[in-house]
């Protein structure tokens, strides 16, 4: 459909689930784009039925505080402030905020204050861009 699939989240909350699909494009995303993708994906899900039970389908842009889903997205967001949540402590902490410098091998380089730290990608549980307003 001409959009980039930025990421997918599937959240279960008791008997109800939410399937979130994030799309992007060079020209940005508007409500009509989300509605078109929602209709297309919804029709496909109705036919294929890959999800059991009730769920809500949500389609949106990644937004200003976009979550980084893949290693490649870290290079795309180089130069932005990001928040990292790690799956285990690094130097005694699980949360870091700093300037995303880029990537090296399979590590994410974050500048916190004057110091650059390399975080192994597999240690990152969640990463989001910090919006600058």
C-alpha positions as a Markdown table, in Angstrom:
| # | Residue | x | y | z |
|---|---|---|---|---|
| 1 | Unk | 0.0 | 0.0 | 0.0 |
| 2 | Unk | 3.0 | 2.3 | -0.1 |
| 3 | Unk | 3.6 | 2.5 | 3.6 |
| 4 | Unk | 6.5 | 1.3 | 5.8 |
| 5 | Unk | 5.6 | -1.1 | 8.5 |
| 6 | Unk | 7.3 | 0.5 | 11.5 |
| 7 | Unk | 6.3 | -2.0 | 14.1 |
| 8 | Unk | 3.6 | -4.3 | 15.6 |
| 9 | Unk | 2.6 | -4.8 | 19.2 |
| 10 | Unk | 0.2 | -7.5 | 20.4 |
| 11 | Unk | -1.0 | -6.8 | 24.0 |
| 12 | Unk | -3.2 | -9.2 | 25.9 |
| 13 | Unk | -5.4 | -7.9 | 28.7 |
| 14 | Unk | -7.4 | -10.7 | 30.2 |
| 15 | Unk | -10.0 | -11.9 | 27.6 |
| 16 | Unk | -9.3 | -8.9 | 25.4 |
| 17 | Unk | -6.3 | -8.2 | 23.2 |
| 18 | Unk | -5.1 | -5.2 | 21.2 |
| 19 | Unk | -3.2 | -5.6 | 17.9 |
| 20 | Unk | -1.3 | -2.3 | 17.3 |
| 21 | Unk | 0.2 | -1.7 | 13.8 |
| 22 | Unk | 2.4 | 1.3 | 13.3 |
| 23 | Unk | 2.9 | 2.6 | 9.8 |
| 24 | Unk | 5.1 | 5.4 | 8.4 |
| 25 | Unk | 5.9 | 7.1 | 5.1 |
| 26 | Unk | 8.2 | 9.9 | 3.9 |
| 27 | Unk | 5.1 | 12.1 | 3.5 |
| 28 | Unk | 3.8 | 11.3 | 7.0 |
| 29 | Unk | 0.6 | 9.5 | 8.0 |
| 30 | Unk | -2.9 | 10.9 | 8.3 |
| 31 | Unk | -6.2 | 9.4 | 9.5 |
| 32 | Unk | -7.2 | 8.3 | 6.0 |
| 33 | Unk | -4.0 | 6.3 | 5.7 |
| 34 | Unk | -4.6 | 4.6 | 9.0 |
| 35 | Unk | -8.2 | 3.8 | 8.0 |
| 36 | Unk | -7.1 | 2.3 | 4.6 |
| 37 | Unk | -4.6 | 0.1 | 6.3 |
| 38 | Unk | -7.0 | -0.9 | 9.0 |
| 39 | Unk | -9.6 | -2.0 | 6.5 |
| 40 | Unk | -7.1 | -4.0 | 4.5 |
| 41 | Unk | -5.5 | -5.7 | 7.5 |
| 42 | Unk | -8.9 | -6.2 | 9.2 |
| 43 | Unk | -10.2 | -8.0 | 6.1 |
| 44 | Unk | -7.1 | -10.2 | 5.9 |
| 45 | Unk | -7.4 | -11.1 | 9.6 |
| 46 | Unk | -11.1 | -11.9 | 9.2 |
| 47 | Unk | -10.2 | -14.4 | 6.4 |
| 48 | Unk | -7.1 | -15.9 | 7.9 |
| 49 | Unk | -8.1 | -15.8 | 11.6 |
| 50 | Unk | -4.5 | -15.9 | 13.0 |
| 51 | Unk | -5.7 | -14.5 | 16.4 |
| 52 | Unk | -8.0 | -16.3 | 18.7 |
| 53 | Unk | -10.7 | -14.5 | 20.8 |
| 54 | Unk | -11.7 | -10.9 | 20.8 |
| 55 | Unk | -9.2 | -8.2 | 19.9 |
| 56 | Unk | -9.1 | -4.6 | 18.8 |
| 57 | Unk | -7.1 | -3.6 | 15.8 |
| 58 | Unk | -5.4 | -0.2 | 16.0 |
| 59 | Unk | -3.4 | 1.4 | 13.2 |
| 60 | Unk | -1.5 | 4.6 | 13.7 |
| 61 | Unk | 1.7 | 6.4 | 12.9 |
| 62 | Unk | 4.7 | 5.8 | 15.2 |
| 63 | Unk | 4.2 | 9.3 | 16.6 |
| 64 | Unk | 6.8 | 11.7 | 18.0 |
| 65 | Unk | 7.7 | 9.3 | 20.9 |
| 66 | Unk | 8.0 | 6.4 | 18.5 |
| 67 | Unk | 9.1 | 3.1 | 19.8 |
| 68 | Unk | 12.2 | 1.5 | 18.1 |
| 69 | Unk | 11.3 | -2.0 | 17.2 |
| 70 | Unk | 14.4 | -3.1 | 15.2 |
| 71 | Unk | 18.1 | -2.7 | 15.4 |
| 72 | Unk | 18.1 | -0.8 | 12.0 |
| 73 | Unk | 15.6 | 1.8 | 13.4 |
| 74 | Unk | 18.3 | 2.9 | 15.9 |
| 75 | Unk | 20.4 | 4.2 | 13.0 |
| 76 | Unk | 17.4 | 5.9 | 11.5 |
| 77 | Unk | 16.9 | 7.9 | 14.7 |
| 78 | Unk | 20.5 | 8.8 | 15.2 |
| 79 | Unk | 20.8 | 12.3 | 16.7 |
| 80 | Unk | 17.6 | 12.1 | 18.7 |
| 81 | Unk | 17.2 | 11.7 | 22.4 |
| 82 | Unk | 16.0 | 8.2 | 23.4 |
| 83 | Unk | 14.9 | 6.4 | 26.5 |
| 84 | Unk | 16.1 | 2.8 | 26.9 |
| 85 | Unk | 14.6 | 0.2 | 29.3 |
| 86 | Unk | 16.9 | -2.8 | 29.7 |
| 87 | Unk | 15.8 | -6.3 | 30.5 |
| 88 | Unk | 18.6 | -6.6 | 33.1 |
| 89 | Unk | 20.7 | -4.0 | 35.0 |
| 90 | Unk | 23.7 | -2.3 | 33.3 |
| 91 | Unk | 26.0 | -0.5 | 35.8 |
| 92 | Unk | 23.2 | -1.1 | 38.4 |
| 93 | Unk | 20.5 | 0.6 | 36.3 |
| 94 | Unk | 17.8 | -0.5 | 33.9 |
| 95 | Unk | 16.7 | 2.9 | 32.5 |
| 96 | Unk | 18.8 | 5.3 | 30.5 |
| 97 | Unk | 18.1 | 8.5 | 28.6 |
| 98 | Unk | 20.6 | 10.1 | 26.2 |
| 99 | Unk | 21.5 | 11.1 | 22.7 |
| 100 | Unk | 21.5 | 8.3 | 20.3 |
| 101 | Unk | 24.9 | 8.3 | 18.6 |
| 102 | Unk | 24.3 | 5.3 | 16.4 |
| 103 | Unk | 25.2 | 1.6 | 16.3 |
| 104 | Unk | 28.4 | -0.5 | 16.3 |
| 105 | Unk | 28.2 | -4.2 | 15.5 |
| 106 | Unk | 25.2 | -5.4 | 17.6 |
| 107 | Unk | 25.4 | -2.5 | 20.1 |
| 108 | Unk | 23.6 | 0.8 | 20.5 |
| 109 | Unk | 25.7 | 3.8 | 21.3 |
| 110 | Unk | 24.1 | 6.3 | 23.7 |
| 111 | Unk | 25.7 | 9.5 | 25.0 |
| 112 | Unk | 24.6 | 10.2 | 28.6 |
| 113 | Unk | 26.0 | 13.5 | 29.7 |
| 114 | Unk | 29.6 | 13.5 | 28.4 |
| 115 | Unk | 30.0 | 9.8 | 28.3 |
| 116 | Unk | 29.2 | 7.4 | 25.5 |
| 117 | Unk | 28.0 | 3.9 | 26.5 |
| 118 | Unk | 27.5 | 0.9 | 24.3 |
| 119 | Unk | 24.5 | -1.2 | 25.1 |
| 120 | Unk | 24.2 | -4.7 | 23.7 |
| 121 | Unk | 21.1 | -4.8 | 21.5 |
| 122 | Unk | 19.8 | -8.0 | 23.1 |
| 123 | Unk | 19.7 | -6.2 | 26.5 |
| 124 | Unk | 17.2 | -3.5 | 25.3 |
| 125 | Unk | 13.7 | -4.4 | 26.3 |
| 126 | Unk | 12.2 | -1.2 | 25.0 |
| 127 | Unk | 13.4 | 2.0 | 23.4 |
| 128 | Unk | 11.5 | 5.2 | 22.6 |
| 129 | Unk | 12.4 | 8.5 | 21.0 |
| 130 | Unk | 12.0 | 11.4 | 23.5 |
| 131 | Unk | 9.9 | 14.1 | 21.7 |
| 132 | Unk | 11.4 | 17.6 | 21.5 |
| 133 | Unk | 8.8 | 20.3 | 21.7 |
